[in-house]
């Protein structure tokens, strides 16, 4: 599961949705509507995996 989540986060970084802070945390890089569930994140970002 760790590899899957790491690949997912890396894909979001490459697409410009996330960026890493100086503290090593990830922040949303744009003004997207906040997500409530992981399922919502998968649905919104599904185009990354076509």
N, CA, C and O of each residue as an XYZ file, in Angstrom:
200
protein
N       0.829     -1.189      0.000
C       0.000      0.000      0.000
C       0.876      1.256      0.000
O       0.528      2.257     -0.626
N       2.003      1.201      0.698
C       2.887      2.367      0.769
C       3.371      2.780     -0.624
O       3.419      3.969     -0.939
N       3.728      1.797     -1.455
C       4.202      2.108     -2.807
C       3.111      2.757     -3.635
O       3.377      3.675     -4.411
N       1.890      2.287     -3.474
C       0.756      2.843     -4.230
C       0.524      4.295     -3.831
O       0.360      5.156     -4.696
N       0.509      4.572     -2.537
C       0.264      5.938     -2.065
C       1.415      6.869     -2.459
O       1.184      8.023     -2.820
N       2.658      6.368     -2.389
C       3.811      7.178     -2.791
C       3.721      7.522     -4.272
O       3.975      8.663     -4.659
N       3.365      6.555     -5.096
C       3.215      6.805     -6.530
C       2.100      7.815     -6.793
O       2.226      8.676     -7.664
N       1.018      7.706     -6.042
C      -0.113      8.633     -6.197
C       0.299     10.060     -5.836
O       0.004     10.995     -6.581
N       0.970     10.232     -4.711
C       1.417     11.564     -4.295
C       2.416     12.121     -5.299
O       2.343     13.297     -5.654
N       3.342     11.296     -5.760
C       4.315     11.758     -6.748
C       3.636     12.197     -8.038
O       4.055     13.175     -8.657
N       2.591     11.484     -8.449
C       1.843     11.876     -9.644
C       1.164     13.221     -9.431
O       1.146     14.053    -10.338
N       0.608     13.446     -8.251
C      -0.037     14.731     -7.965
C       0.984     15.865     -7.945
O       0.677     16.981     -8.364
N       2.180     15.594     -7.468
C       3.245     16.610     -7.482
C       3.638     16.918     -8.927
O       3.747     18.086     -9.299
N       3.851     15.889     -9.739
C       4.236     16.100    -11.145
C       3.182     16.883    -11.917
O       3.516     17.670    -12.804
N       1.911     16.671    -11.584
C       0.826     17.364    -12.276
C       0.588     18.767    -11.723
O      -0.217     19.520    -12.271
N       1.284     19.124    -10.641
C       1.157     20.470    -10.094
C       0.052     20.648     -9.072
O      -0.235     21.776     -8.673
N      -0.575     19.565     -8.637
C      -1.641     19.675     -7.642
C      -1.098     19.850     -6.229
O      -1.732     20.501     -5.398
N       0.072     19.274     -5.950
C       0.692     19.367     -4.632
C       2.103     19.911     -4.764
O       2.725     19.807     -5.820
N       2.599     20.490     -3.683
C       4.015     20.837     -3.603
C       4.496     20.588     -2.182
O       3.718     20.633     -1.230
N       5.794     20.324     -2.055
C       6.365     20.025     -0.749
C       6.823     21.323     -0.087
O       7.443     22.178     -0.720
N       6.504     21.450      1.197
C       6.928     22.623      1.965
C       8.347     22.409      2.471
O       8.898     21.314      2.355
N       8.930     23.455      3.032
C      10.277     23.355      3.596
C      10.324     22.380      4.767
O      11.384     21.835      5.075
N       9.188     22.155      5.423
C       9.112     21.222      6.548
C       8.944     19.776      6.090
O       8.924     18.867      6.920
N       8.824     19.549      4.786
C       8.678     18.193      4.271
C       7.248     17.713      4.166
O       7.009     16.532      3.915
N       6.292     18.607      4.354
C       4.872     18.263      4.210
C       4.409     18.647      2.816
O       5.052     19.450      2.140
N       3.307     18.081      2.393
C       2.721     18.439      1.105
C       1.543     19.370      1.321
O       0.759     19.205      2.255
N       1.433     20.358      0.430
C       0.296     21.282      0.446
C      -0.337     21.302     -0.929
O       0.328     21.060     -1.937
N      -1.626     21.591     -0.962
C      -2.340     21.750     -2.224
C      -1.806     23.000     -2.904
O      -1.700     24.058     -2.284
N      -1.474     22.871     -4.176
C      -0.849     23.960     -4.916
C      -1.854     24.885     -5.603
O      -1.465     25.902     -6.176
N      -3.138     24.541     -5.550
C      -4.143     25.385     -6.203
C      -5.390     25.446     -5.339
O      -5.451     24.822     -4.279
N      -6.363     26.182     -5.783
C      -7.580     26.414     -5.004
C      -8.675     25.409     -5.324
O      -9.789     25.799     -5.675
N      -8.374     24.129     -5.206
C      -9.389     23.103     -5.426
C     -10.341     23.057     -4.238
O      -9.996     23.456     -3.126
N     -11.540     22.564     -4.497
C     -12.512     22.361     -3.430
C     -11.954     21.302     -2.477
O     -11.489     20.258     -2.935
N     -11.990     21.541     -1.183
C     -11.461     20.551     -0.239
C     -12.173     19.207     -0.373
O     -13.390     19.150     -0.552
N     -11.409     18.147     -0.287
C     -11.965     16.807     -0.400
C     -12.380     16.306      0.973
O     -11.757     16.630      1.984
N     -13.433     15.517      0.992
C     -13.935     14.955      2.238
C     -13.525     13.505      2.427
O     -13.412     13.034      3.559
N     -13.296     12.777      1.303
C     -12.961     11.350      1.391
C     -11.867     11.015      0.379
O     -11.621     11.767     -0.564
N     -11.225      9.882      0.595
C     -10.230      9.395     -0.359
C     -10.910      9.055     -1.681
O     -10.332      9.267     -2.747
N     -12.127      8.532     -1.620
C     -12.864      8.203     -2.841
C     -13.057      9.439     -3.713
O     -12.931      9.359     -4.935
N     -13.358     10.565     -3.104
C     -13.487     11.810     -3.862
C     -12.169     12.173     -4.538
O     -12.165     12.627     -5.682
N     -11.063     11.980     -3.847
C      -9.749     12.277     -4.422
C      -9.479     11.385     -5.628
O      -9.012     11.864     -6.662
N      -9.768     10.090     -5.506
C      -9.560      9.171     -6.618
C     -10.416      9.555     -7.818
O      -9.941      9.514     -8.953
N     -11.651      9.923     -7.587
C     -12.535     10.305     -8.682
C     -12.060     11.587     -9.355
O     -12.044     11.669    -10.583
N     -11.670     12.592     -8.562
C     -11.249     13.877     -9.123
C      -9.945     13.742     -9.896
O      -9.756     14.411    -10.912
N      -9.052     12.893     -9.430
C      -7.734     12.777    -10.031
C      -7.598     11.583    -10.975
O      -6.485     11.226    -11.363
N      -8.720     10.965    -11.347
C      -8.691      9.754    -12.161
C      -7.979      9.978    -13.493
O      -7.355      9.050    -14.008
N      -8.051     11.155    -14.053
C      -7.425     11.409    -15.333
C      -5.902     11.225    -15.288
O      -5.281     11.050    -16.336
N      -5.293     11.259    -14.108
C      -3.844     11.069    -14.007
C      -3.421      9.664    -14.375
O      -2.258      9.430    -14.706
N      -4.357      8.720    -14.322
C      -4.013      7.323    -14.516
C      -4.553      6.741    -15.816
O      -4.600      5.520    -15.961
N      -4.956      7.567    -16.750
C      -5.453      7.072    -18.064
C      -4.318      6.512    -18.868
O      -4.525      6.051    -19.990
